Amino acid sequence: MTRYFDKTVLVTGGTSGIGFATARRLIGEGATVVVTGRDAARLDAAVTDLGGRAHGFLADVADLTALDALMQDIRDRYHRLDMVFANAGVGIFAPIREITEDDFDRSVAVNFKGVFFTVQKALPLIPDGGAVVVNASWTLHRGVDVLGLYSATKAAVHNLARTLAADLAPRGIRVNSVSPGYIDTPMYPEADLPARVAAASRSRVPAGRFGHPGEVADAVAFLGSPDASYINSQDLIVDGGLVGTMSPTA
Ligand SMILES: NC(=O)c1ccc[n+]([C@@H]2O[C@H](COP(=O)([O-])OP(=O)(O)OC[C@H]3O[C@@H](n4cnc5c(N)ncnc54)[C@H](OP(=O)(O)O)[C@@H]3O)[C@@H](O)[C@H]2O)c1
């Protein structure tokens, strides 16, 4: 497929997991992709892996000065951004009684403020008819005891996507979120979880397994493409059925 031929895309947090898989998928469909991350070695490795149509930029999404420099670099090199995947996020998973002010500030700074200002600062570069996809999470659809802080930041960005969809409709820019389920990435690595936790996670999913980052990348590539031309302000849940079902044994 060549849905992204001649398109320029920004993927924040593109050095591993879902962001990396999405960058690879979009490059495979013809895009030039700017990937970001905070670690120079990981960023270099990702860009080398992704090949000639990948460009890396070191930027913490919580740092507005870094975001300004990122957008200026994209403006100088490519002049436009046909799609933005605001993906960078951190997972601090603990019951609310154990959350510290640092945990709170870090989660909100990356997962909410980072997404908010990534999109705001990218907007002047997005042409009419462009697309934005925000990475949310299945957790925004559920109340889960150890996920309160994380889920709240994801609910915030899902709602932000809806507001942006209304705001940007006059320019024909569609804004959707994607909500991955249990995806095997460094954030939730199936092999490194306690066996009991991994088994419990799998047992809640009708598909009976964790998802692969590429399965979320497929959904993001769809949402950003003309195939989704009449899909706007939605949350696409990519979770093997986790949110929509309840197993009597789980
Ligand atoms: N895996 C899951 O089960 C799951 C489920 C639902 C939602 N999600 C969401 O999916 C997104 C991607 O997560 P993932 O599972 O693919 O995890 P991951 O493999 O840990 O990837 C996170 C990416 O974000 C980057 N990053 C983290 N903080 C950043 C910051 N402040 N500025 C810029 N980049 C930053 C990381 O690179 P550096 O560390 O080098 O900066 C890395 O490239 C997150 O928003 C996460 O909440 C994941």
The ligand as a MOL file (V3000), in Angstrom:
LIG
                    3D

  0  0  0     0  0            999 V3000
M  V30 BEGIN CTAB
M  V30 COUNTS 48 52 0 0 0
M  V30 BEGIN ATOM
M  V30 1 N 1.8640 -1.1070 25.8580 0
M  V30 2 C 0.6000 -1.0360 26.2380 0
M  V30 3 O 0.0340 -2.0260 26.7370 0
M  V30 4 C -0.1610 0.2500 26.0530 0
M  V30 5 C -1.5460 0.2000 26.2770 0
M  V30 6 C -2.2840 1.3660 26.1190 0
M  V30 7 C -1.6640 2.5450 25.7460 0
M  V30 8 N -0.3200 2.5630 25.5310 0 CHG=1
M  V30 9 C 0.2640 3.8480 25.1500 0
M  V30 10 O 1.0540 3.6960 23.9970 0
M  V30 11 C 2.0440 4.7210 23.9660 0
M  V30 12 C 3.3730 4.0860 23.6120 0
M  V30 13 O 3.7270 3.1910 24.6310 0
M  V30 14 P 4.4810 1.8130 24.3610 0
M  V30 15 O 3.6900 0.7540 25.0000 0
M  V30 16 O 4.8550 1.6970 22.9360 0 CHG=-1
M  V30 17 O 5.7410 2.0200 25.3230 0
M  V30 18 P 7.2970 2.1700 25.0460 0
M  V30 19 O 7.7890 1.0740 24.1740 0
M  V30 20 O 7.8840 2.3690 26.3830 0
M  V30 21 O 7.4080 3.5110 24.1930 0
M  V30 22 C 7.3160 4.7820 24.7540 0
M  V30 23 C 7.9890 5.7430 23.8010 0
M  V30 24 O 7.7940 7.0660 24.2760 0
M  V30 25 C 9.0570 7.6850 24.4250 0
M  V30 26 N 8.9330 8.6610 25.4850 0
M  V30 27 C 8.6330 8.4570 26.7940 0
M  V30 28 N 8.5800 9.6160 27.4410 0
M  V30 29 C 8.8390 10.5820 26.5180 0
M  V30 30 C 8.9170 11.9920 26.5610 0
M  V30 31 N 8.7370 12.6470 27.7110 0
M  V30 32 N 9.2080 12.6550 25.4270 0
M  V30 33 C 9.4070 11.9910 24.2710 0
M  V30 34 N 9.3360 10.6790 24.1620 0
M  V30 35 C 9.0630 9.9800 25.2790 0
M  V30 36 C 10.0380 6.5520 24.6840 0
M  V30 37 O 11.3550 6.8770 24.3250 0
M  V30 38 P 12.4460 7.4290 25.3800 0
M  V30 39 O 12.2350 6.6700 26.6600 0
M  V30 40 O 13.7480 7.1770 24.7420 0
M  V30 41 O 12.1480 8.8670 25.5080 0
M  V30 42 C 9.4940 5.5170 23.7030 0
M  V30 43 O 9.9170 5.8010 22.3920 0
M  V30 44 C 2.0010 5.3990 25.3370 0
M  V30 45 O 1.3120 6.6320 25.2400 0
M  V30 46 C 1.2160 4.4180 26.1810 0
M  V30 47 O 0.5450 5.0580 27.2460 0
M  V30 48 C 0.4400 1.4510 25.6830 0
M  V30 END ATOM
M  V30 BEGIN BOND
M  V30 1 1 1 2
M  V30 2 2 2 3
M  V30 3 1 2 4
M  V30 4 1 4 5
M  V30 5 2 4 48
M  V30 6 2 5 6
M  V30 7 1 6 7
M  V30 8 2 7 8
M  V30 9 1 8 9
M  V30 10 1 8 48
M  V30 11 1 9 10
M  V30 12 1 9 46
M  V30 13 1 10 11
M  V30 14 1 11 12
M  V30 15 1 11 44
M  V30 16 1 12 13
M  V30 17 1 13 14
M  V30 18 2 14 15
M  V30 19 1 14 16
M  V30 20 1 14 17
M  V30 21 1 17 18
M  V30 22 2 18 19
M  V30 23 1 18 20
M  V30 24 1 18 21
M  V30 25 1 21 22
M  V30 26 1 22 23
M  V30 27 1 23 24
M  V30 28 1 23 42
M  V30 29 1 24 25
M  V30 30 1 25 26
M  V30 31 1 25 36
M  V30 32 1 26 27
M  V30 33 1 26 35
M  V30 34 2 27 28
M  V30 35 1 28 29
M  V30 36 1 29 30
M  V30 37 2 29 35
M  V30 38 1 30 31
M  V30 39 2 30 32
M  V30 40 1 32 33
M  V30 41 2 33 34
M  V30 42 1 34 35
M  V30 43 1 36 37
M  V30 44 1 36 42
M  V30 45 1 37 38
M  V30 46 2 38 39
M  V30 47 1 38 40
M  V30 48 1 38 41
M  V30 49 1 42 43
M  V30 50 1 44 45
M  V30 51 1 44 46
M  V30 52 1 46 47
M  V30 END BOND
M  V30 END CTAB
M  END
